[in-house]
């Protein structure tokens, strides 16, 4: 496997002390990563769509000049509520992002399923009631992306489509070899699921991997304060340097390796520490195995 880092990890220092896309690429190379996953770049669309395509081609060139690959491009989508509830419009929007991924030179694209059913929606409101709709949309997108040689994936995040059983069901309902999961080993804790158990279930479907760690405190205690947020079950989580938190990173990576996956694993850092130092420590930790 190769190790990359998500641009999302550096989000809170973009625009500070001249930290822009040029400095990001140089920094990632100096740190020793093999690639960059592109996600949540600030103001990336400020000059319109034409400039966005040119911006992504610039990123592709900057990375190529440094010998860095771009394994994944992460974008938002919602096949239940997005585009005013018009699923065909939302599918077209995601296909447009596939075109952007092509301009970027990315191997894959991760886009969301939905952030959930609105509370005011009358029953039924369960995952099983909408999974066919989600699968229809994902299949339309992945068939389009396959023609461009780009794999598509859903990530286990957002609370509603976070549990391993739901992600597995969506993948198998979609039923296409070009579609799988961007497996985030830490995100299962947001749904109070054991990462080792969940990784074991989803390992056969991996298209990309996020290495993420969290500090975890029981919801039985007081709110620890800044940086912490609540899991679906009310426990407290805070982003951690890889290897410093409660996620059994080494065991999860061993499961992933044993599954035969040999692609990229991207560090995604969400903690309070300096992101350059934090991701460098995380890289060193992952390199050990």
Buried (B, 14 or more C-beta within 10 A) or exposed (E): BEBBBBBBBBBBBBEEEEBEBEBBBEBBBEBEBBBBBBBBBEEBEEEEEEEBBEBBEBBBEBBEEBEBBBBBBBBBBBBBBBBEEEBEEBBBBBBEBBBBBBBBBBBBBBBBBBBBBEEEEEEEEEBEEBBEBBBBBBBBBBBBBBEEEBBBBBBBBBEBBBBBEBBBBBBEBBEBEBBBBBBBBBBBBBBBBEBBEBBBBBBEBBBBBBBBBBBBBEBEEEEEEEBBEEBBEEBBBBBBBBBBBBBBBEBBBBBBBEBEBEBBBBBBBBBBBEBBEBBBBBBEBBEEE
